[in-house]
Amino acid sequence: MPAKPNRLFARDAEWQELNEFVSSGQSGAALGLVYGRRRQGKTLMLELLARETGGFLFAATQQTETQNLADLGAACATHQGMRRPIRFRDWRDALDELLRIGEEREVPVIIDEFPYLIAATPALPSYLQQALTPLGHAKEHTRTRLILCGSALTTMARLLGGGAPLRGRASLELVVRPFRYREAAAFWGLDGDPELAFRVHSLVGGTPAYKEMCGGSGPTSVEEFDHWVQRRLLNPASAMFREGSLLLREEPSISDPTSYAATLAAVSAGSRRRSEIASTLGRPSSALAHLLSGLQDIGLLEQTDDALREKRSTFKVAEPVVRLHQLLIQRHEPELVIGRADRVWSDNSDTVASKIYGPHFEDLARQWCMEHAGETVLGGRATHVRPTEIPCRSHGQGHELDVVVTESQPFAADRITAIGEAKGTLSPMDTPHLERLEHLRELLPAAKVTQRPRLLLFARCGFTAELQRTAAARGDVELIGLDRLYTGS
C-alpha cells in the first residue's frame, strides 16, 4: 500500500479507503465510486493514486460520445506505450478494453467526470453492468479496480440507487467532503490563531480550492482580515466573487435555479424552520419539499432534527460561501462592482455578526462536542448533538438551547448528558449565561434525564473572571473558548 504523498493535505481516511479498495486482494474486477462537490480535491487525490500505483486515469469532458471515445482511445494508447491511438467502435468495446488493464495485477482504472459521459451516453451504466456480469471476462480473469468519479452529486448518487443498473455492483462509495474546521485552519496556516481561523472558516468553509482562488493565502492577522475580505471575497475581479451562485447553477439536477436560490436566501437570512421558509417565500409548506430535498442532495442545505421533539427540524446553509453570497454579495452587487467593498463590509457588520458569525459559532460548538470532547466533559458518549427550543411557563415563551448532547443506550431511551449555550459575540460570557443554562436544565423532560446533565458554555471572546471562578468551584460546568474549540478536548 503506497504511503500518502506529501502533496495531498489531510485526506488520510480517504487515501486509506482508496488504497484498501485498490489492493484488497479480491479476485475479479471491482467497482468504486468517488464523488463530492467541485473543488474538494478529488481529481488531485485520484491522479496521485494513479501515479503511485501505475494506474490509468481518463478525464472526460463535455463533448459528444464520438469525441470522448476518441480521447479515451488516445489515453489508453499512451498508457500502454502505443504510438497510435486505439479506435473504439462503441462504449462496449471501450469498457472491455479498460477492464482488461487489470488482467495481470490489481490496478486502478479511473474515469473522472463520469457524469459528462452519461450526459452524452445515457445507457453507459447499463453497458457497465453488462461488462461486470458475474461470469464475464472482467470478473473471471481481471483484477481491475474501476473507479468512477464525478462532481454532479445527484447523478453519482443515483448510479447505485433504487433500480439503477449498477445497484449492488460497487464495493466502494466514497464521498469527498470539505475539510473539518480544524483541518481547514491547518490548511490555511491559521491553526495558531483561532480567532482568525474562525473568521475565515465562517466565510469560506473548508473547500481546499478556495485557498488558491483567494490568491494562495489567507489573512496574516486579525488586523488585516477586513482588507483581505474586501480584496479576495467582495472584489468582482476575484475568482471567489461569484462562487456562491455558481455552486447552485453548475449542478445539472437544478432545473430552476431561481427558486432554489430564493430558498437559500431565506435560510441565510434566518428562516430556519419549514414554516418560516414557506412564509418568507410566500408559498405553502407543502410546496417546499422538492426545493429543500434538492438543496440537501447537492450539499448546500443541511437539515437538523430537534433534540427533543420528533418531526421538528431546522435547516441551515451548509456552504459558507453561499451564505456570504446571499447576505452580502447578491444584495449589494451594484455597490461592489463600483469598488465600494469597504463600505459594504462596514455597513453590514451587524448582519455578519448575527447571521454569519453567531450561527457559525453554534455549529462549531456542536461539532466540537461530537468530534473532540471527551466523555468526562460531556458526561457520556455523544451519539447526537442537536439544538432545541424548550417551552417555559414562567417566562411564557420558548427558550432556544444551542447544544443538547444525547447518548443512545441499548434497550433504553436516549438520555441527555449535557446541554450548552454558544455565544459568538465580541463580549465575554458572564454568570447570567450560566444561570440561564441552569434554568433550562430544570425544564428538560424528566424522561430524557437519568442524571443531572453537565453545563457547557462556549464563548468566542472568553469569560469574565467571576464566571471562571464560579466554574472552577463546580464539577458540572465546562468553559470552552476558541483556543479549546480548536486545540482542546
C-alpha positions in Angstrom: 0.0 0.0 0.0 1.7 3.3 -1.1 2.1 6.0 1.5 0.1 9.1 1.1 2.1 11.7 -0.9 3.1 14.9 0.8 1.3 16.8 -1.9 -2.1 15.6 -0.5 -3.1 17.5 2.6 -5.1 15.6 5.2 -7.5 13.1 3.5 -5.9 10.3 5.5 -9.2 8.3 5.7 -10.0 8.8 2.1 -6.5 7.7 1.0 -6.7 4.6 3.1 -10.1 3.7 1.7 -8.8 4.1 -1.9 -5.7 2.0 -1.1 -7.7 -0.8 0.5 -10.1 -0.8 -2.5 -7.2 -1.0 -5.0 -5.2 -3.6 -3.0 -7.9 -5.6 -1.5 -6.7 -8.9 -2.9 -10.2 -9.6 -4.1 -10.4 -11.7 -7.2 -12.3 -10.3 -10.2 -12.9 -6.7 -11.3 -14.3 -4.3 -8.7 -16.3 -1.1 -9.0 -16.0 2.0 -6.8 -17.5 5.5 -6.8 -15.8 8.7 -5.6 -17.8 11.9 -5.6 -18.3 15.2 -3.9 -18.9 18.9 -4.7 -16.4 20.6 -7.1 -13.2 21.9 -5.8 -12.7 19.4 -3.0 -9.5 17.9 -4.4 -11.0 14.7 -5.8 -9.0 14.8 -9.1 -5.7 15.6 -7.3 -6.2 12.6 -5.0 -7.1 10.2 -7.8 -4.2 11.5 -10.0 -1.8 10.8 -7.2 -3.4 7.4 -6.7 -2.9 6.5 -10.3 0.7 7.8 -10.3 1.6 5.9 -7.1 0.1 2.6 -8.3 0.8 2.7 -12.0 -2.9 3.1 -12.7 -4.8 4.7 -15.6 -6.8 7.9 -15.4 -9.1 9.4 -18.0 -10.7 12.8 -17.5 -13.9 13.1 -19.6 -15.1 16.4 -21.0 -18.3 17.9 -22.1 -18.4 16.7 -25.7 -20.0 14.1 -27.9 -19.8 10.4 -27.4 -17.5 10.1 -30.5 -15.2 12.7 -29.2 -14.9 11.1 -25.8 -14.3 7.7 -27.3 -11.5 9.2 -29.4 -9.9 10.9 -26.4 -10.2 7.7 -24.4 -8.5 5.7 -27.2 -5.6 8.1 -27.3 -5.2 8.0 -23.5 -5.3 4.2 -23.5 -2.7 4.0 -26.2 -0.4 6.4 -24.3 -0.8 4.3 -21.1 0.1 1.2 -22.9 3.1 2.8 -24.8 1.5 2.5 -28.2 2.3 5.1 -30.9 -1.1 5.2 -32.4 -4.4 5.8 -30.6 -6.9 2.9 -30.2 -10.1 3.3 -32.1 -13.1 2.1 -30.2 -16.3 1.2 -32.1 -18.5 2.0 -29.2 -18.6 2.1 -25.4 -19.0 -1.7 -25.1 -15.7 -2.1 -26.9 -14.1 0.7 -24.8 -15.2 -0.8 -21.5 -13.9 -4.2 -22.4 -10.5 -2.7 -23.1 -10.5 -0.7 -19.9 -11.3 -3.7 -17.8 -8.6 -5.7 -19.4 -5.9 -3.3 -18.0 -6.0 -5.3 -14.7 -5.5 -8.8 -16.2 -2.0 -9.2 -14.7 -2.4 -7.3 -11.4 -4.6 -5.1 -9.2 -4.6 -1.7 -10.8 -6.9 1.3 -10.6 -8.7 2.4 -13.7 -10.2 5.8 -13.1 -12.7 7.7 -15.1 -13.0 11.3 -13.9 -16.1 13.4 -14.6 -18.1 10.3 -15.3 -21.4 12.4 -15.4 -20.2 14.0 -18.6 -20.1 10.6 -20.3 -23.6 9.7 -19.1 -24.9 13.0 -20.4 -23.7 12.0 -23.9 -24.4 8.3 -23.5 -27.3 7.7 -21.0 -27.1 3.9 -21.5 -23.4 3.8 -20.3 -24.3 2.5 -16.7 -26.2 -0.4 -18.4 -23.2 -1.2 -20.6 -21.0 -1.2 -17.5 -23.5 -3.5 -15.7 -23.1 -6.0 -18.6 -19.3 -5.7 -18.6 -19.3 -6.6 -14.9 -21.6 -9.6 -15.1 -20.5 -12.3 -12.6 -19.5 -14.8 -15.3 -18.0 -12.2 -17.7 -14.3 -11.8 -18.6 -13.7 -8.9 -16.2 -15.0 -10.8 -13.1 -13.4 -14.1 -14.1 -10.0 -13.0 -15.4 -9.1 -9.5 -14.3 -8.4 -7.6 -11.1 -9.2 -4.2 -12.4 -10.3 -1.6 -9.8 -12.6 0.6 -11.8 -13.2 4.0 -10.1 -15.9 6.4 -11.4 -15.5 9.9 -10.2 -17.8 12.9 -10.5 -19.0 16.2 -9.1 -22.6 16.0 -10.1 -23.8 14.7 -6.7 -27.3 13.6 -7.7 -26.1 11.9 -10.9 -23.4 10.0 -9.0 -25.6 9.0 -6.1 -28.3 7.7 -8.4 -25.8 5.3 -10.0 -26.3 3.0 -7.0 -29.9 3.8 -6.1 -33.2 2.0 -6.4 -33.4 0.2 -9.6 -30.3 1.6 -11.2 -28.3 -0.8 -13.4 -25.2 -0.6 -11.1 -27.2 -1.2 -7.9 -25.3 -3.7 -5.8 -22.3 -3.7 -8.1 -20.0 -1.3 -6.2 -17.8 -2.2 -3.2 -16.7 1.4 -2.6 -18.8 4.6 -2.3 -16.5 7.4 -1.1 -17.9 10.9 -0.7 -15.2 13.6 -0.5 -16.4 16.4 1.8 -14.9 19.8 2.7 -12.2 19.9 5.4 -13.5 19.9 9.0 -12.9 23.2 10.8 -9.6 22.1 12.5 -8.3 20.7 9.2 -9.2 23.9 7.4 -7.4 26.0 10.0 -4.2 24.0 9.4 -4.6 24.0 5.6 -4.8 27.8 5.6 -1.9 28.0 8.0 -4.1 29.6 10.7 -4.1 26.9 13.3 -2.0 29.2 15.6 -4.7 31.9 15.6 -8.1 30.5 16.5 -9.9 33.9 16.1 -8.6 34.4 12.6 -9.2 30.7 11.7 -12.8 31.1 12.9 -13.5 34.2 10.8 -12.0 32.7 7.7 -13.9 29.4 8.1 -17.2 31.2 8.7 -16.9 32.9 5.3 -15.2 30.3 3.0 -15.6 27.0 4.9 -13.4 24.0 4.3 -13.2 23.7 0.5 -9.5 23.2 -0.4 -9.5 25.1 -3.8 -10.7 28.3 -2.2 -7.3 29.0 -0.8 -5.9 29.1 -4.3 -8.9 31.1 -5.6 -8.1 33.6 -2.8 -4.6 34.2 -4.2 -2.9 31.3 -2.4 -3.0 32.6 1.1 -5.3 33.9 3.8 -5.0 37.0 6.0 -1.9 37.1 8.1 -3.5 38.8 11.1 -6.9 39.9 12.6 -5.9 43.4 11.7 -5.6 42.5 8.0 -8.7 40.4 7.9 -11.2 43.1 6.8 -8.9 44.2 3.9 -8.5 40.6 2.9 -12.2 40.1 2.8 -12.7 43.2 0.7 -9.9 42.2 -1.7 -10.5 38.5 -2.0 -14.2 37.9 -1.4 -16.1 41.1 -2.2 -14.0 42.1 -5.2 -15.7 41.5 -8.6 -12.2 40.7 -10.0 -11.7 37.8 -7.6 -12.5 34.2 -8.5 -14.5 34.0 -5.3 -16.9 36.8 -6.1 -19.5 34.6 -7.9 -18.7 31.3 -6.4 -21.7 31.4 -4.1 -24.1 31.5 -7.1 -22.1 29.1 -9.3 -22.3 26.2 -6.8 -26.0 26.1 -7.4 -26.0 26.8 -11.1 -23.4 24.3 -12.1 -25.4 21.4 -10.7 -27.2 19.7 -13.6 -30.1 18.4 -11.5 -31.2 22.0 -10.6 -33.6 23.0 -13.4 -34.9 26.2 -11.8 -32.0 27.9 -10.0 -34.1 31.0 -9.1 -36.4 29.1 -6.8 -33.6 27.3 -5.2 -31.6 30.5 -4.7 -34.6 32.1 -3.1 -34.8 29.2 -0.6 -31.1 29.6 0.2 -31.6 33.4 0.7 -34.4 32.7 3.1 -32.4 30.3 5.2 -29.3 32.5 5.1 -31.4 35.4 6.5 -32.6 33.4 9.5 -35.7 31.4 8.4 -34.7 28.0 9.7 -37.9 26.1 10.1 -40.0 24.9 7.2 -42.9 27.2 8.1 -40.6 30.2 8.3 -39.1 29.4 5.0 -42.6 29.0 3.4 -43.7 32.3 4.9 -40.6 34.1 3.6 -41.1 32.7 0.1 -44.9 33.2 0.1 -45.5 29.5 -0.6 -47.4 26.8 1.3 -45.1 24.5 3.3 -46.3 21.5 1.2 -44.7 23.2 -1.9 -41.2 23.2 -0.4 -40.4 19.5 -0.4 -38.6 19.4 -3.7 -36.7 22.6 -3.1 -35.4 21.5 0.4 -34.6 17.9 -0.7 -32.9 19.1 -3.9 -30.6 21.5 -2.0 -29.8 18.8 0.5 -29.0 16.3 -2.3 -26.3 18.7 -3.7 -24.9 19.5 -0.3 -25.9 23.2 0.0 -28.5 22.7 2.7 -28.5 20.6 5.9 -31.4 19.5 8.0 -31.0 19.1 11.7 -33.6 17.3 13.8 -34.8 18.8 17.0 -33.2 17.2 20.1 -36.5 16.9 22.0 -39.3 16.9 19.5 -39.8 14.4 16.7 -40.7 15.5 13.3 -39.5 19.0 14.0 -36.3 20.2 12.4 -34.3 23.2 11.3 -32.4 24.0 8.1 -29.1 25.7 7.6 -26.9 26.7 4.6 -24.2 24.1 4.6 -21.7 26.1 2.5 -20.4 29.4 4.0 -19.6 31.0 0.6 -23.3 30.5 -0.4 -24.4 32.3 2.8 -22.0 35.1 2.2 -23.2 35.5 -1.3 -26.8 35.6 -0.3 -26.4 38.0 2.6 -23.8 40.4 1.1 -22.7 39.9 -2.4 -26.0 39.5 -4.2 -27.8 42.2 -2.3 -25.0 44.8 -2.7 -23.5 43.8 -6.1 -24.1 47.2 -7.7 -22.0 48.9 -4.9 -19.4 46.2 -5.0 -19.0 46.5 -8.8 -18.1 50.2 -8.5 -15.5 49.4 -5.8 -17.3 50.1 -2.5 -16.4 46.8 -0.8 -15.1 48.7 2.3 -18.4 50.5 2.8 -20.5 47.3 2.2 -18.4 45.3 4.7 -18.5 48.1 7.3 -22.2 48.9 6.9 -23.2 45.2 7.2 -21.1 44.4 10.3 -24.3 43.7 12.3 -25.5 41.3 9.6 -22.2 39.5 9.6 -22.2 39.2 13.4 -25.8 37.9 13.7 -26.3 35.9 10.6 -22.8 34.6 9.9 -20.5 34.6 13.0 -23.3 33.7 15.5 -24.8 30.7 13.8 -21.4 29.5 12.6 -20.0 29.5 16.2 -23.0 27.5 17.3 -22.3 25.0 14.6 -18.6 24.6 15.6 -19.7 24.1 19.3 -21.9 21.2 18.2 -19.1 19.8 16.0 -16.7 20.1 18.9 -19.0 18.0 21.2 -19.4 15.4 18.5 -15.8 15.1 17.3 -13.4 16.3 20.0 -14.9 16.5 23.5 -14.1 13.7 25.9 -16.7 11.6 27.7 -15.9 13.1 31.1 -16.6 16.5 29.7 -19.9 15.5 28.2 -21.0 13.1 31.0 -21.2 10.3 28.5 -20.6 9.4 24.8 -22.2 11.8 22.3 -24.5 10.0 19.9 -26.3 13.1 18.8 -25.6 16.8 19.3 -28.5 19.0 18.3 -30.3 22.2 19.1 -33.9 22.6 20.5 -36.4 25.0 21.9 -37.8 24.4 25.4 -41.2 25.8 26.4 -41.2 27.8 29.7 -44.3 28.6 31.6 -42.7 31.0 34.0 -41.5 33.2 31.1 -44.4 32.5 28.8 -42.2 31.7 25.8 -39.8 29.1 24.4 -36.0 29.2 25.1 -33.6 28.3 22.4 -30.9 25.8 23.5 -27.9 25.7 21.2 -26.4 22.4 22.3 -28.1 19.2 23.6 -25.8 16.2 23.8 -27.7 12.8 23.9 -26.3 9.3 24.3 -28.1 6.3 22.9 -28.2 3.3 25.1 -29.1 -0.3 24.2 -32.6 -1.3 25.2 -33.2 2.1 26.8 -34.3 5.6 25.8 -31.7 8.2 24.8 -30.5 10.2 27.7 -29.3 13.9 27.8 -25.8 14.0 29.2 -25.0 17.7 28.6 -26.6 21.0 27.4 -24.8 24.1 26.3 -25.0 27.7 25.2 -22.8 29.2 22.5 -22.1 32.9 22.0 -20.2 34.2 19.0 -20.3 37.8 20.1 -17.3 40.1 20.9 -18.2 40.3 24.6 -17.2 37.7 27.2 -19.7 35.4 28.8 -20.8 36.2 32.4 -22.6 34.4 35.2 -26.1 35.3 33.9 -25.4 32.9 31.0 -24.7 30.1 33.5 -27.8 31.0 35.4 -29.9 30.8 32.2 -28.4 27.4 31.4 -29.2 26.1 34.9 -32.8 27.3 34.4 -33.0 25.4 31.1 -31.7 22.3 32.7 -34.6 22.3 35.1 -37.0 22.4 32.2 -35.7 19.3 30.5 -38.2 16.4 30.2 -37.7 14.0 33.1 -37.9 11.0 30.8 -34.7 12.2 29.0 -32.7 12.8 32.1 -31.2 10.0 34.2 -28.6 12.2 35.9 -28.1 15.9 36.0 -26.7 17.0 32.6 -23.4 18.9 32.6 -23.4 22.5 31.6 -21.3 23.7 28.7 -20.6 27.4 28.0 -19.0 28.2 24.6 -17.7 31.8 24.2 -15.8 33.2 21.2 -14.4 36.0 23.3 -13.8 34.3 26.6 -15.3 34.5 30.1 -15.4 37.1 32.9 -13.3 36.4 35.9 -16.4 35.9 38.1 -17.7 33.2 35.8 -14.3 31.5 35.7 -14.2 31.4 39.5 -17.7 30.0 39.7 -17.0 27.3 37.1 -13.7 26.3 38.8 -15.6 25.7 42.1 -18.1 23.4 40.5 -17.8 20.0 38.9 -20.7 20.2 36.4 -19.6 23.3 34.4 -17.2 23.4 31.4 -16.0 26.7 29.8 -14.9 26.3 26.2 -13.3 29.2 24.4 -11.9 29.4 20.9 -8.5 28.0 22.0 -10.1 24.9 23.4 -12.5 24.7 20.5 -9.6 24.5 18.1 -7.0 22.6 20.1 -8.5 21.0 23.2 -10.9 18.3 24.2 
